[in-house]
Every structure is written in structure tokens, then in C-alpha cells.
Amino acid sequence: MSQEPGRKRSLLSRIVRRIIWAIYRLQGWKVESGLPGIQKYVIAGAPHSSNWDFVFFTGATAEEGVEPSFMGKHTLFTGWMKSFMYDMGGVPVDRRKRANYVEQVAEAFRKSDKLALVIAAEGTRKSDGEWKSGFWHIAREANVPIVLAWVSWRKRRLGFSEPITPSDDYAADLAKIAAWFRSKRPDYGRYKVLEAQAQRLLAERGETAA
């Protein structure tokens, strides 16, 4: 999220960012296709197979001159952690509020001049490759595009798609998303699962992907 005018970043956040950048460079990661030059978007990344994913996505976006944001439980934005969480790009979400998390994050988009929100679309590292729909609902509610992000740990490579404007048809959008991921890593199992999920959703209403 945008920095508050006149406020310096916390020392801890500056140190952490430098460490992340150093690890990213030392591991030899490279960006094959960069981020689009737009101000607000949701980055839907997959696979989410390691706790290190955030480190390398943060490094990759830093290489592109973008500071990514992420959703975090509101209780983490208190005390000495508050400045650190905001400085690292945190967007607090309070599950107790009447407005659900989609509406809360959409409001954060509306209040920000720049916001690139990273979402692990699979939900958890235990996923078999199927996606949760939260990333899509947030993009639609906030009226911002989706940028896809693929990663290959073996090759130390990752890349981003062109902006995708979500339609009113989640199944059709997911089929297009799955096709893009399969084009990057055709033999990767979790991307095959994503494609099967999209095809199943289309089949449930008697359609197939074009």
C-alpha cells in the first residue's frame, strides 16, 4: 500500500527487505516476463508450494520496481508490529466486521494510489492445485485487473501475464487462466489440476472451454 506522507519506514522493514533482495539475487532467480505498468491489480500466483514463495515473489517484484502487498489478520497490525506490517505491504483484514474480507480489501484498493496485491490463489501449500475464488471476487469488487504469476523452483524462473479483466463468468475466466499456466509449464501436475477444475466448472453448466 502507499506510504503515509512524511513517515519513514521502520528499521526492521528496511532490514528485512534487504535480506529478501539478497537471498533472491544469491539464489539466481530471474524474471522471464515482467509486470505491467499499471497502478492497481491483483497478482494471482501459483503454485504455492513453499514458505519461501513470498520471499521470491517479493524479490521479483522489487526487480520490477514494485512493492507487493498481502492480506493479513488484523491482530498482526497492533503494537510494535503495526509499522512493520504496513511497511511490508500488509492489508489488514478483520473477519469480525460485517463487511467481508472481499469488501475490506476492495476498500483498500479504493483508498490507495498504488496497490499490487499478491494472493496465493491455491489457498494453502496443502492444495493439490485447485484454486479458491477469492482473488477473482476481490478483483471484480475492486474493479481492477488480475495479473497471473507462474514460478519454477527447478529453473529458478518466474514470470507475469498481461492484465486480465475479470468477466462475470468465473468458470470461463478460470479456463483462460488455466490455459495460460499450462502454456508456461505444460507438464506440471498442479497446473493440470487447475485446468481440470476449470473444465469441471464449465461442464457443470454444460459447456466446454473454447
Phi, psi and omega per residue, in radians:
M1 nan 2.852 -3.104
S2 -1.143 2.484 3.080
Q3 -1.197 2.499 3.049
E4 -1.189 2.338 -3.109
P5 -0.974 2.312 3.042
G6 1.435 -0.075 -3.117
R7 -1.808 2.228 3.117
K8 -1.403 2.642 3.074
R9 -1.172 2.607 3.102
S10 -1.130 2.639 3.121
L11 -1.036 -0.720 -3.123
L12 -1.062 -0.764 -3.124
S13 -1.156 -0.635 3.111
R14 -1.155 -0.713 3.114
I15 -1.128 -0.795 -3.122
V16 -1.082 -0.757 3.130
R17 -1.086 -0.686 3.127
R18 -1.173 -0.674 3.108
I19 -1.131 -0.787 3.117
I20 -1.029 -0.788 -3.130
W21 -1.105 -0.713 3.135
A22 -1.122 -0.767 3.133
I23 -1.100 -0.779 3.138
Y24 -1.006 -0.821 -3.122
R25 -1.203 -0.740 -3.110
L26 -1.138 -0.550 3.132
Q27 -1.363 -0.149 3.059
G28 1.351 0.466 3.138
W29 -1.261 2.563 3.123
K30 -2.349 2.529 3.071
V31 -1.666 2.144 -3.124
E32 -1.536 -0.557 3.086
S33 -2.495 2.195 -2.956
G34 -1.441 3.098 3.126
L35 -1.348 2.636 3.106
P36 -1.283 2.686 -3.124
G37 -1.493 1.080 3.112
I38 -2.159 2.899 -2.979
Q39 -1.576 -0.600 -3.037
K40 -2.348 2.293 3.101
Y41 -2.972 2.831 3.028
V42 -1.727 2.235 3.043
I43 -1.718 1.973 3.115
A44 -1.751 1.882 -3.042
G45 -1.864 2.590 3.081
A46 -2.805 2.577 0.062
P47 -1.470 2.786 3.011
H48 -1.864 1.492 -3.001
S49 -2.004 -0.015 -3.088
S50 -2.647 2.664 3.040
N51 -1.191 -0.242 3.117
W52 -1.423 -0.128 -3.084
D53 -0.944 -0.769 -3.095
F54 -1.101 -0.661 -3.137
V55 -1.050 -0.843 -3.057
F56 -1.341 -0.529 3.025
F57 -1.196 -0.662 3.099
T58 -1.138 -0.731 3.092
G59 -1.092 -0.743 -3.126
A60 -1.148 -0.737 3.131
T61 -1.204 -0.600 3.071
A62 -1.089 -0.688 3.089
E63 -1.080 -0.510 3.123
E64 -1.561 0.020 3.136
G65 1.366 0.409 -3.111
V66 -2.112 2.386 3.066
E67 -1.785 1.907 -3.049
P68 -1.316 2.729 3.056
S69 -2.015 2.901 -3.131
F70 -2.619 2.734 3.093
M71 -1.488 2.475 3.118
G72 -2.503 2.633 3.104
K73 -1.047 2.385 -3.018
H74 -1.030 -0.472 -3.113
T75 -1.196 -0.279 3.098
L76 -1.381 -0.237 -3.088
F77 -1.732 0.879 -3.139
T78 -2.378 2.824 3.057
G79 1.016 -2.514 -3.092
W80 -1.192 -0.313 -3.137
M81 -1.383 -0.314 -2.998
K82 -0.996 -0.972 -3.109
S83 -1.076 -0.720 -3.125
F84 -1.071 -0.795 -3.103
M85 -1.121 -0.761 3.108
Y86 -1.157 -0.703 -3.135
D87 -1.126 -0.534 3.123
M88 -1.447 -0.053 3.089
G89 1.768 0.262 -3.100
G90 -1.174 2.465 3.034
V91 -2.066 1.901 -3.080
P92 -1.222 2.422 3.101
V93 -2.202 2.163 -3.133
D94 -1.880 1.876 -3.097
R95 -1.208 -0.236 -3.113
R96 -1.415 -0.316 -3.070
K97 -1.279 2.678 3.128
R98 -1.072 -0.717 3.079
A99 -1.224 2.255 -3.119
N100 -1.281 3.055 -3.025
Y101 -1.125 -0.545 3.107
V102 -1.087 -0.803 -3.140
E103 -1.162 -0.653 3.134
Q104 -1.133 -0.755 -3.134
V105 -1.246 -0.643 3.078
A106 -1.063 -0.662 3.093
E107 -1.137 -0.662 3.085
A108 -1.084 -0.665 3.072
F109 -1.094 -0.771 -3.100
R110 -1.115 -0.554 -3.099
K111 -1.488 -0.192 -3.038
S112 -1.790 2.536 3.027
D113 -1.371 -0.633 3.115
K114 -2.380 2.361 3.102
L115 -2.785 2.001 3.045
A116 -1.998 1.698 -3.012
L117 -1.596 2.038 3.123
V118 -1.518 2.236 3.113
I119 -2.256 2.215 3.017
A120 -1.377 1.700 -2.956
A121 -1.128 -0.364 3.101
E122 -1.312 -0.246 3.104
G123 1.631 -1.139 -3.121
T124 -2.387 2.894 3.113
R125 -1.186 -0.296 -3.132
K126 -1.442 -0.075 3.137
S127 -1.077 2.581 3.067
D128 -1.537 -0.026 3.140
G129 2.227 -0.223 3.076
E130 -1.263 2.591 -3.082
W131 -1.779 2.619 2.927
K132 -1.500 2.716 -3.055
S133 -1.617 0.036 -3.078
G134 -0.992 -0.714 -3.119
F135 -1.023 -0.683 -3.102
W136 -1.233 -0.765 3.129
H137 -1.136 -0.662 3.113
I138 -1.122 -0.815 -3.138
A139 -1.054 -0.738 3.139
R140 -1.164 -0.783 -3.113
E141 -1.147 -0.648 -3.127
A142 -1.494 -0.153 -3.125
N143 1.043 0.841 3.104
V144 -2.235 2.739 3.134
P145 -1.371 2.941 3.077
I146 -1.889 2.336 3.017
V147 -2.007 2.182 -3.117
L148 -1.513 2.591 3.135
A149 -2.359 2.110 3.103
W150 -1.870 2.775 -3.123
V151 -2.553 2.509 3.040
S152 -2.224 1.877 3.129
W153 -1.139 -0.662 -3.087
R154 -1.099 -0.731 -3.100
K155 -1.624 -0.135 -3.075
R156 1.007 0.805 -3.127
R157 -2.283 2.601 3.001
L158 -2.647 2.921 -3.107
G159 -2.866 2.946 -3.055
F160 -2.204 2.679 3.122
S161 -1.592 3.001 2.916
E162 -1.211 2.752 3.130
P163 -1.042 2.426 3.112
I164 -2.071 2.104 3.096
T165 -1.452 2.065 -3.125
P166 -1.145 2.433 3.089
S167 -1.585 -2.834 3.049
D168 -1.720 0.285 -3.055
D169 -2.221 1.692 -3.071
Y170 -1.106 -0.751 -3.103
A171 -1.073 -0.773 3.141
A172 -1.158 -0.725 3.108
D173 -1.115 -0.717 -3.136
L174 -1.134 -0.617 3.096
A175 -1.114 -0.720 3.096
K176 -1.157 -0.692 3.123
I177 -1.104 -0.796 -3.139
A178 -1.078 -0.698 3.134
A179 -1.105 -0.665 3.118
W180 -1.138 -0.791 3.139
F181 -1.126 -0.712 3.124
R182 -1.116 -0.536 3.120
S183 -1.195 -0.429 3.134
K184 -1.487 -0.698 3.141
R185 -2.451 1.394 -3.004
P186 -1.015 -0.543 -3.042
D187 -1.717 0.075 -3.060
Y188 -1.356 2.196 -3.007
G189 -1.027 -0.766 -3.071
R190 -1.201 -0.516 3.073
Y191 -1.270 -0.522 3.048
K192 -1.171 -0.671 3.093
V193 -1.103 -0.729 3.104
L194 -1.053 -0.775 3.120
E195 -1.081 -0.725 3.126
A196 -1.133 -0.647 3.091
Q197 -1.077 -0.808 3.136
A198 -1.084 -0.759 3.134
Q199 -1.112 -0.653 3.114
R200 -1.125 -0.745 3.138
L201 -1.122 -0.675 3.087
L202 -1.177 -0.723 -3.123
A203 -1.113 -0.548 -3.130
E204 -1.097 -0.351 3.091
R205 -2.038 0.279 3.002
G206 1.362 0.531 3.126
E207 -2.221 2.882 3.017
T208 -2.291 2.753 3.131
A209 -1.177 2.549 3.132
A210 -1.228 nan nan
